[in-house]
């Protein structure tokens, strides 16, 4: 009998990205472990820039420069 699998818990923080050309990208995932500390959300910019680079390579179309990054607001849940 195989040992039970361990489930790795990974949580993400979602960000909305505004680019200098006016386009937007919503709900970009960044690992929560990369955030916090003295730098706050600043590491998210480097992670999203790396994601954009990969997207640009795959599509053959480079992504524009990032103007601003903000956390995606949490969804409000309604209690019945």
C-alpha positions in Angstrom: 0.0 0.0 0.0 1.4 3.4 -1.0 1.8 6.0 1.7 -0.9 8.7 1.7 -0.1 11.8 -0.5 0.6 15.0 1.3 -1.2 18.0 0.0 0.9 21.0 -0.4 -0.9 24.2 0.6 -0.1 27.1 -1.7 -1.9 30.3 -1.4 -1.9 33.1 -3.9 -2.6 36.8 -3.9 -4.3 38.3 -6.9 -3.2 41.5 -8.5 -4.6 43.8 -11.2 -2.0 45.2 -13.6 -2.3 48.5 -15.5 0.1 49.0 -18.4 1.5 52.2 -19.9 -0.5 51.7 -23.1 -3.8 51.7 -21.2 -4.4 48.0 -21.3 -5.2 46.0 -18.1 -4.8 42.5 -16.8 -6.8 41.2 -13.9 -6.3 38.5 -11.3 -2.7 37.8 -11.9 -1.5 35.2 -9.4 1.5 35.7 -7.1 2.5 33.3 -4.4 1.7 34.7 -1.0 5.0 33.4 0.4 6.8 36.0 -1.9 5.0 38.9 -0.3 5.1 40.6 3.0 8.0 41.6 5.2 9.6 45.0 4.7 9.1 45.0 1.0 5.3 44.5 1.2 3.8 43.9 -2.3 6.9 45.2 -4.2 8.1 41.7 -5.0 4.9 41.1 -7.0 6.1 43.5 -9.7 9.2 41.4 -10.4 7.1 38.2 -10.4 4.5 39.7 -12.8 7.2 41.1 -15.0 8.7 37.6 -15.3 5.3 36.2 -16.1 4.8 38.9 -18.8 8.2 38.0 -20.3 7.2 34.3 -20.6 3.9 35.3 -22.1 5.6 37.6 -24.6 8.0 34.8 -25.6 5.2 32.3 -26.1 3.0 34.7 -28.0 5.8 36.4 -30.0 4.4 39.7 -28.9 6.1 41.5 -26.0 4.0 42.9 -23.2 4.0 46.6 -22.6 5.7 48.2 -19.5 3.8 48.0 -16.2 2.5 51.3 -15.0 0.8 50.2 -11.7 0.0 47.0 -9.7 -2.8 46.9 -7.2 -4.2 44.0 -5.2 -7.5 42.7 -6.6 -10.3 43.5 -4.1 -11.6 40.5 -2.2 -15.0 39.3 -3.4 -17.8 40.0 -0.9 -19.7 36.9 0.0 -23.4 37.3 0.8 -24.9 35.4 3.7 -28.3 33.9 2.9 
